[in-house]
Amino acid sequence: MHTKWLSELWRFRELVYFLAWRDVKVRYKQAVLGVAWAILQPLVGMIVFTFIFGRLAGISSDGIAYPLFSFSALVLWGYFSGVVGQTGQSLVANSNLITKVYFPRVALPASTVLAGLLDFSIGLGFLVVLMTYYVVREEQAAPNWTLVWVPFFLAHLILLTLGVGLLLAALNVRYRDIKHVVPLLLQMWLFLTPVVYPMSAIPERFHPLMALNPLTGIVEGFRACLFSGRQLDPALTAISLAVTVIVFVVGLLYFRRTERAFADII
């Protein structure tokens, strides 16, 4: 693949940092709770899912405390869904900038992905606190050496988020109803991903189909890194990574193919 876009993005890296910092400031401007929202959103989801799926429905969590089981996936899902939603609007929201100034257009979705890492880091920090509580007070098994694989799955998630974001951002310039489709798509995607249930709850004949959802391999792999007694599934991880690379390449190629017309039709 032509890497000119990558060298351009590197030359304009200060612009990417500036745009990311601008997004962070706008997000928390006049927000009473500030960065606490980064914890509050997955925390509320954890409480609701624990009550509905853990208590009422009695869904298995493979021996892991259900609040910890759900929060470990919700913090990943929160980053993906939040950033994808914002990235899809990143070009249209900056239409004045696109029509007046030259810069690599990929800087806009890239800056949104970068800005989301602040909330993501805070959510991961709270996950560490939650895990510490369950290990010390609730006798949850402590993590083992598989923790070294955590950065791999986090990088995998970021790559997938950028790929989906690039595709949606480019599509949204030409088809403005994309912004109405994305929330529905994300809602369906949530329940097609093992966030509130483990893979073991899905009949084995459906596992190959589930594996085609790249978030399945990311969530399951991340949990396997955190919780003792769970095994990393190399086949599931490989399929997930392959689909992620395809999504990223398709998203990038479509973005690069259509970006010359952005200023004309935005």
CORZI-V633105 format. One record per residue. RES is the residue in one letter. SS is DSSP state (helix for helix, strand for strand, loop for the rest). PHI is phi in radians with two decimals (999 if undefined). OMEGA is omega in degrees with one decimal (none if undefined). Layout:
BEGIN
RES:SS:PHI:OMEGA, RES:SS:PHI:OMEGA
END
This chain:
BEGIN
M:loop:999:179.0, H:loop:-1.10:-175.3, T:loop:-1.82:179.2, K:helix:-1.03:-179.4, W:helix:-1.05:-178.6, L:helix:-1.21:178.1, S:helix:-1.18:176.8, E:helix:-1.13:179.9, L:helix:-1.09:178.3, W:helix:-1.16:178.4, R:helix:-1.12:-179.4, F:loop:-1.79:-176.0, R:helix:-1.07:178.9, E:helix:-1.14:176.2, L:helix:-1.14:178.1, V:helix:-1.06:178.6, Y:helix:-1.10:-179.9, F:helix:-1.11:-180.0, L:helix:-1.12:178.5, A:helix:-1.12:179.8, W:helix:-1.15:175.9, R:helix:-1.07:179.3, D:helix:-1.09:179.6, V:helix:-1.11:-178.5, K:helix:-1.16:179.2, V:helix:-1.13:-177.8, R:helix:-1.10:-174.6, Y:helix:-1.82:178.1, K:loop:-1.14:-179.9, Q:loop:1.06:175.4, A:loop:-1.50:-174.9, V:loop:-1.09:-176.2, L:loop:-1.57:176.3, G:helix:1.00:-175.9, V:helix:-1.21:177.0, A:helix:-1.05:177.7, W:helix:-1.08:179.8, A:helix:-1.11:177.7, I:helix:-1.64:-172.7, L:helix:-1.10:-176.4, Q:helix:-1.11:177.1, P:helix:-1.19:179.6, L:helix:-1.17:177.4, V:helix:-1.11:176.3, G:helix:-1.03:179.4, M:helix:-1.08:-178.8, I:helix:-1.12:-179.6, V:helix:-1.12:-178.2, F:helix:-1.17:178.6, T:helix:-1.11:-179.5, F:helix:-1.21:-173.9, I:helix:-1.34:-173.6, F:helix:-1.58:-178.5, G:helix:-1.36:-176.6, R:helix:-1.62:-174.5, L:helix:-1.25:-177.5, A:loop:-1.45:178.2, G:loop:1.15:180.0, I:loop:-1.21:-178.8, S:loop:-1.18:173.4, S:loop:-2.16:176.0, D:loop:0.98:176.3, G:loop:1.43:177.8, I:loop:-1.68:175.9, A:loop:-0.94:-171.3, Y:helix:-1.03:177.7, P:helix:-1.01:179.5, L:helix:-1.24:178.4, F:helix:-1.03:-176.9, S:helix:-1.31:-177.0, F:helix:-1.15:-179.2, S:helix:-1.07:177.5, A:helix:-1.56:-177.6, L:helix:-1.14:178.9, V:helix:-1.20:174.4, L:helix:-1.25:-178.9, W:helix:-1.09:-179.5, G:helix:-1.06:177.4, Y:helix:-1.14:-176.6, F:helix:-1.06:-174.7, S:helix:-1.19:-179.9, G:helix:-1.14:-177.6, V:helix:-1.26:178.7, V:helix:-1.06:178.2, G:helix:-1.08:-179.8, Q:helix:-1.31:-178.8, T:helix:-1.13:178.4, G:helix:-1.04:-179.9, Q:loop:-1.75:-170.2, S:helix:-1.11:-179.2, L:helix:-1.34:-179.7, V:helix:-1.11:-179.3, A:helix:-1.18:179.7, N:loop:-2.00:-176.1, S:helix:-1.05:179.5, N:helix:-1.10:179.2, L:helix:-1.18:-177.5, I:helix:-1.15:-176.4, T:helix:-1.40:-174.3, K:helix:-1.96:-171.9, V:loop:-2.24:174.9, Y:loop:-1.55:171.6, F:loop:-2.90:178.0, P:loop:-1.09:-174.6, R:loop:-1.07:179.5, V:helix:-1.11:178.3, A:helix:-1.09:-177.7, L:helix:-1.21:175.6, P:helix:-1.13:179.2, A:helix:-1.11:-179.8, S:helix:-1.18:178.0, T:helix:-1.17:176.6, V:helix:-1.07:179.7, L:helix:-1.18:-178.8, A:helix:-1.08:-179.3, G:helix:-1.16:-178.6, L:helix:-1.18:178.3, L:helix:-1.13:177.8, D:helix:-1.06:-179.2, F:helix:-1.07:-179.9, S:helix:-1.13:178.8, I:helix:-1.14:177.5, G:helix:-1.09:176.8, L:helix:-1.14:177.1, G:helix:-1.08:178.0, F:helix:-1.19:176.3, L:helix:-1.07:177.1, V:helix:-1.06:178.7, V:helix:-1.08:-179.3, L:helix:-1.10:178.9, M:helix:-1.12:178.9, T:helix:-1.06:178.8, Y:helix:-1.05:-175.9, Y:helix:-1.24:177.0, V:helix:-1.24:-175.0, V:helix:-1.39:-171.9, R:loop:-1.70:-173.8, E:loop:-1.91:176.1, E:loop:1.06:171.3, Q:loop:-1.23:-179.2, A:loop:-1.07:-179.8, A:loop:-1.24:177.4, P:loop:-1.09:178.1, N:loop:-2.08:-173.5, W:helix:-1.08:-178.6, T:helix:-1.14:176.1, L:helix:-1.00:-178.3, V:helix:-1.11:-179.4, W:helix:-1.54:-178.0, V:helix:-0.98:179.6, P:helix:-1.00:178.5, F:helix:-1.06:-177.7, F:helix:-1.25:175.9, L:helix:-1.21:176.9, A:helix:-1.11:177.1, H:helix:-1.04:179.2, L:helix:-1.11:-179.6, I:helix:-1.11:179.1, L:helix:-1.11:177.9, L:helix:-1.10:-179.6, T:helix:-1.07:179.1, L:helix:-1.16:-179.8, G:helix:-1.09:178.5, V:helix:-1.13:-179.8, G:helix:-1.11:178.1, L:helix:-1.06:-179.0, L:helix:-1.12:-178.0, L:helix:-1.20:179.2, A:helix:-1.08:179.9, A:helix:-1.19:179.1, L:helix:-1.13:-175.9, N:helix:-1.19:177.3, V:helix:-1.14:-177.0, R:helix:-1.58:-177.1, Y:loop:-2.11:-172.0, R:loop:-1.23:178.5, D:loop:-1.36:175.1, I:helix:-1.00:-178.1, K:helix:-1.10:177.1, H:helix:-1.51:-178.5, V:helix:-1.38:-173.4, V:helix:-1.02:179.3, P:helix:-1.02:178.2, L:helix:-1.15:178.9, L:helix:-1.08:-179.9, L:helix:-1.17:178.6, Q:helix:-1.09:177.4, M:helix:-1.18:-177.6, W:helix:-1.09:179.6, L:helix:-0.99:-175.2, F:helix:-1.46:172.5, L:loop:-1.62:179.5, T:loop:-1.98:-178.6, P:loop:-1.25:177.6, V:loop:-1.59:-177.7, V:loop:-1.70:179.0, Y:loop:-2.46:177.1, P:loop:-1.53:176.4, M:helix:-1.05:-178.8, S:helix:-1.13:178.9, A:helix:-1.44:-179.6, I:loop:-1.69:176.9, P:loop:-0.93:-172.6, E:helix:-1.04:-178.5, R:helix:-1.19:178.9, F:helix:-1.65:-177.4, H:helix:-1.04:178.0, P:helix:-1.04:177.9, L:helix:-1.20:177.7, M:helix:-1.09:-177.8, A:helix:-1.14:179.8, L:loop:-1.25:171.4, N:loop:-1.43:-174.6, P:helix:-1.06:178.7, L:helix:-1.19:177.8, T:helix:-1.07:179.4, G:helix:-1.13:-180.0, I:helix:-1.18:-178.1, V:helix:-1.14:-179.8, E:helix:-1.13:178.4, G:helix:-1.16:178.8, F:helix:-1.09:178.2, R:helix:-1.11:179.7, A:helix:-1.10:177.8, C:helix:-1.24:-172.9, L:helix:-1.51:-168.9, F:loop:-1.98:178.6, S:loop:-1.11:178.6, G:loop:1.61:176.5, R:loop:-1.82:-176.3, Q:loop:-1.79:172.0, L:loop:-1.16:179.8, D:loop:-1.81:-176.9, P:helix:-1.04:-178.6, A:helix:-1.16:179.3, L:helix:-1.10:179.5, T:helix:-1.14:-178.9, A:helix:-1.14:178.7, I:helix:-1.12:179.6, S:helix:-1.06:179.9, L:helix:-1.15:179.5, A:helix:-1.08:178.8, V:helix:-1.13:178.7, T:helix:-1.08:178.9, V:helix:-1.08:178.4, I:helix:-1.09:179.4, V:helix:-1.07:-179.4, F:helix:-1.13:-179.0, V:helix:-1.11:178.6, V:helix:-1.08:179.5, G:helix:-1.07:-178.6, L:helix:-1.19:-179.2, L:helix:-1.11:179.1, Y:helix:-1.15:178.5, F:helix:-1.07:-178.9, R:helix:-1.17:-178.5, R:helix:-1.21:-173.6, T:helix:-1.77:-170.9, E:helix:-1.15:179.1, R:helix:-1.11:-178.5, A:helix:-1.64:-176.0, F:helix:-0.98:-175.4, A:helix:-1.13:-177.4, D:helix:-1.42:-172.6, I:helix:-1.99:-175.5, I:loop:-1.22:none
END
